[in-house]
Amino acid sequence: MFAMTIPSRPRRAFWGDVRFLIGIALIVLSISGVWLIVSSSDRTAPALQATRTITQGEALVSGDFQVIEVGLGTLADDYLSPQDLTPGHIAARTVAEGELIPVSAVGDADDSRTTTIVVESGTPVPDEVAAGAVVELWQAPPRDDGRTFDTPRILVADVIVRDVRTSDGMLAESGVVVEVVIDRADVSDVLAAVTGGSMLSVVPVGSGS
């Protein structure tokens, strides 16, 4: 009898292993990605930095910025560069002093729904009330006797302070007037409170009256 020999299966070539090739490709992609991140972070680009607090609704003008070189990498397109600053742009939100200007914080003046109004505060204004602070306007309507005021109530919530200054002339009684940014829809209510003799108070958000 002759013994039957079964030929052994040839071993698959190491370089032909699909899994090995996929692993090599992943390593190459990983190295390339790290190189791109490092190389992009080394590059700097000019960006605009606010030199003062710019409140919502204010026009963006070159005098309120300085140009600095920063390494934003892939985020460079998310921030305003000097050539992007054109007439007609306003702050869509309050921009703090020293902050780089993101594109998301820029709006079109024609689309703005806010305006400013100056009010006299009938109560002392806390030190933390400064440009960019969020406050509430409270009103205390006058009573029929003409000498006292009714219980204070919120007139407009979440308004932004643009400026705080010492009053003079007709507004010298309390010593402080506050310019605030409010929605145009709220202007009539504020003017009605002023002309109706209500005492207005500027209260930081989170405080009580």
C-alpha atoms as one frame of an Amber mdcrd trajectory, in Angstrom:
protein
   0.000   0.000   0.000   1.153   3.441  -0.769   0.756   6.162   1.806  -1.144
   9.193   0.498   0.544  12.454   1.255  -1.580  15.581   1.520   0.233  18.653
   0.317   0.469  21.349   2.991  -1.275  24.665   2.336   1.156  27.414   1.494
   1.465  30.009   4.238  -0.019  33.365   3.408   2.642  35.943   2.747   3.153
  38.337   5.675   3.049  41.437   3.452  -0.163  40.258   1.933  -2.006  40.271
   5.213  -4.823  42.780   4.734  -4.963  43.541   8.413  -1.282  44.388   8.435
  -1.737  46.825   5.529  -4.696  48.487   7.252  -2.621  48.896  10.399   0.198
  50.541   8.449  -2.285  52.917   6.794  -3.753  53.944  10.170  -0.286  54.646
  11.554   0.545  56.830   8.545  -2.724  58.758   8.897  -2.138  59.258  12.612
   1.369  60.608  12.074   0.141  62.901   9.289  -2.665  64.254  11.494  -0.276
  65.041  14.352   2.112  66.756  11.943  -0.685  68.911  10.534  -1.837  69.950
  14.011   1.682  70.844  15.125   2.538  72.719  11.940  -0.724  74.694  11.967
  -0.302  75.660  15.636   3.137  77.113  14.805   1.662  79.543  12.280   0.416
  82.907  13.495  -2.109  85.230  11.907  -3.250  88.807  12.649  -6.393  89.076
  14.778  -8.342  91.905  16.410  -8.272  92.284  20.188 -10.660  94.650  21.998
  -8.917  97.450  23.898 -12.067  98.222  25.900 -15.389  96.612  26.718 -17.691
  96.904  23.711 -21.361  96.506  24.539 -24.011  94.880  22.396 -25.190  97.128
  19.587 -22.105  99.352  19.476 -20.468 100.038  16.131 -17.183  98.200  15.620
 -14.501 100.730  14.719 -10.751 100.344  14.347 -10.023 102.636  17.296 -11.430
 100.049  19.702  -9.020  97.291  18.651  -5.384  96.431  18.409  -3.911  93.966
  15.951  -1.996  91.066  17.479  -0.357  87.977  16.019  -1.809  84.783  17.457
  -1.539  81.086  16.653  -5.169  80.118  16.135  -4.416  77.192  13.855  -7.545
  75.755  12.286  -9.687  78.240  14.268  -8.310  81.271  12.411 -11.443  81.606
  10.267 -13.602  81.818  13.413 -12.086  85.158  14.449 -12.149  88.620  12.926
  -8.997  89.735  11.116  -8.143  93.389  10.308  -9.381  93.145   6.726 -12.764
  91.842   7.943 -13.569  95.053   9.844 -15.842  97.064   7.557 -18.392  99.860
   8.165 -21.842  98.729   9.222 -20.719  96.067  11.663 -21.891  96.121  15.273
 -21.295  93.955  18.311 -23.922  91.210  18.417 -23.045  90.649  22.084 -20.865
  92.308  24.682 -17.149  91.857  23.984 -14.862  92.101  27.022 -11.674  94.141
  27.044  -8.774  91.970  25.876 -11.009  89.469  24.081 -10.310  88.347  20.530
 -13.303  89.123  18.331 -15.088  85.962  17.159 -17.074  86.154  13.950 -20.137
  85.069  15.925 -19.960  88.323  17.937 -20.340  90.494  14.824 -23.704  91.639
  13.508 -25.128  93.928  10.843 -26.303  97.357  11.972 -29.325  97.131   9.659
 -30.517  94.021  11.476 -30.135  95.408  15.000 -33.228  95.365  17.236 -31.610
  97.262  20.097 -31.089 100.916  20.955 -29.821 102.874  23.941 -31.632 105.019
  26.450 -30.363 107.088  29.379 -32.115 106.751  32.728 -31.567 108.329  36.122
 -31.290 105.828  38.955 -33.346 106.808  41.967 -31.267 104.503  44.180 -27.473
 104.176  44.555 -25.765 102.279  41.739 -23.476  99.446  42.967 -19.812  99.516
  41.996 -20.176  96.358  39.908 -22.512  98.174  37.540 -20.167  99.140  34.718
 -20.000  98.858  30.938 -21.070  95.371  29.897 -22.906  94.531  33.127 -26.341
  92.934  32.861 -28.948  94.708  34.990 -32.678  95.049  35.532 -34.648  98.280
  35.390 -37.128  98.553  38.258 -39.851 101.140  38.545 -41.794 102.446  41.517
 -44.922 104.222  40.174 -45.995 107.411  41.981 -48.993 107.235  44.291 -51.944
 109.588  43.971 -50.627 111.805  46.759 -47.736 112.807  44.511 -45.204 112.413
  47.331 -44.733 108.684  47.757 -44.183 105.723  45.477 -45.855 102.359  45.067
 -44.139  98.974  45.465 -41.189  98.612  43.044 -41.560  96.142  40.195 -39.396
  95.030  37.271 -39.838  97.260  34.252 -37.305  95.661  31.871 -35.194  92.588
  32.628 -31.728  91.716  31.339 -30.576  94.999  29.846 -26.909  95.798  29.243
 -25.102  98.795  30.674 -23.219 100.877  28.130 -22.055 103.679  30.386 -22.371
 105.000  33.933 -21.666 108.657  34.594 -22.309 111.500  36.969 -25.432 113.398
  36.034 -25.699 117.141  35.758 -28.325 119.687  34.874 -31.871 118.348  35.141
 -30.621 114.882  36.124 -28.409 116.048  38.987 -30.778 115.003  41.771 -29.496
 111.445  42.252 -26.008 112.082  40.926 -25.861 109.064  38.566 -27.332 108.316
  35.161 -26.961 105.042  33.331 -27.023 104.464  29.581 -28.460 101.033  28.841
 -28.938  98.902  25.741 -32.533  97.712  25.418 -34.765  96.102  22.848 -36.601
  98.659  20.755 -39.879  97.056  21.795 -39.216  98.119  25.415 -38.490 101.789
  24.698 -42.100 102.935  24.958 -42.527 101.315  28.401 -39.394 103.000  29.738
 -40.348 106.407  28.338 -43.846 106.048  29.757 -42.400 105.298  33.189 -40.103
 108.328  33.000 -42.755 110.764  31.825 -45.251 109.299  34.319 -43.018 110.206
  37.245 -41.945 106.698  38.265 -38.726 106.311  40.225 -36.373 104.051  38.282
 -33.647 101.921  39.830 -30.789 100.065  38.179 -30.348  96.681  39.869 -27.652
  94.088  39.019 -29.103  90.759  37.906 -29.396  88.476  40.930 -29.962  91.303
  43.374 -33.201  92.358  44.974 -34.827  95.727  45.183
